[in-house]
Amino acid sequence: MEKKRDRLEIIRDILSVIRQKNGKIKPTHILYKSNLSHQMMEDYLAELKAKGFIEEHKKERGKTYSVTDKGSEYLDKYKLVEEFSSSFGLV
């Protein structure tokens, strides 16, 4: 059985999902692709918006999200940490 994801992994997953869709992803797709409950997703999205990692775009029919430069930087640095840990057999 796999271990539960920690907070930083969940943030990485959400940002990755949004970045893969080039800022044209709806909350429902984030929910499915990041494997979170609706309430958890809403909490994470609110935090990521407040901290400047993502932007919300209101549309006629709902809203979409995009990753900011700060969010992209987080993903890049997260990947570096993963590679570093892996190179020492820590992951």
C-alpha positions in Angstrom: 0.0 0.0 0.0 1.3 3.4 -0.9 1.8 6.1 1.7 -0.5 9.1 1.9 0.6 12.2 0.0 1.9 15.0 2.2 0.8 18.6 1.8 3.7 19.6 -0.5 3.0 16.7 -2.8 -0.7 17.6 -3.0 0.3 21.2 -3.9 2.6 19.8 -6.6 -0.1 17.7 -8.0 -2.6 20.5 -8.2 -0.1 22.9 -9.8 1.0 20.2 -12.3 -2.5 19.5 -13.3 -3.3 23.2 -13.9 0.0 23.7 -15.8 -0.6 20.7 -18.1 -3.8 22.4 -19.3 -2.2 25.8 -19.9 -4.5 27.7 -17.6 -7.7 26.4 -19.1 -8.7 23.9 -16.5 -12.0 23.9 -14.6 -12.3 23.0 -10.9 -14.0 19.7 -11.7 -11.0 18.5 -13.7 -8.6 19.6 -11.0 -10.7 17.6 -8.5 -10.6 14.4 -10.5 -7.0 14.6 -11.6 -5.5 15.6 -8.2 -7.6 12.9 -6.4 -9.0 15.2 -3.7 -12.3 15.6 -2.0 -14.3 18.7 -3.0 -13.7 20.5 0.3 -9.9 19.7 0.3 -9.6 21.0 -3.3 -11.5 24.2 -2.4 -9.2 24.7 0.6 -6.0 24.2 -1.4 -7.2 26.4 -4.3 -8.1 29.2 -1.8 -4.7 29.0 -0.2 -2.8 28.8 -3.6 -4.7 31.8 -4.8 -4.1 33.8 -1.6 -0.3 33.0 -1.8 -0.1 33.9 -5.5 0.6 30.4 -6.9 -2.5 30.4 -9.1 -4.9 32.8 -10.7 -8.6 32.3 -11.0 -10.3 33.4 -14.3 -14.1 33.9 -14.1 -15.8 32.9 -17.3 -19.4 33.1 -18.5 -19.8 29.5 -17.6 -17.8 29.0 -14.4 -14.1 29.6 -13.8 -10.7 28.3 -14.8 -7.3 28.4 -13.2 -3.8 29.1 -14.4 -0.4 28.8 -12.7 1.5 32.0 -12.0 5.3 32.5 -12.3 5.5 31.8 -8.5 3.6 28.5 -9.0 5.9 27.5 -11.8 8.9 28.3 -9.7 7.5 26.0 -7.0 7.2 23.2 -9.4 10.7 23.6 -10.8 12.2 23.7 -7.3 10.1 20.8 -6.1 11.5 18.8 -9.0 15.1 19.7 -8.1 14.5 18.5 -4.5 13.0 15.2 -5.8 15.9 14.6 -8.1 18.4 15.5 -5.3 16.7 13.1 -2.8 16.5 10.4 -5.4 20.2 10.7 -6.3 21.0 9.7 -2.7 18.4 7.0 -2.5 16.2 8.9 -0.1 13.0 8.6 -2.1 
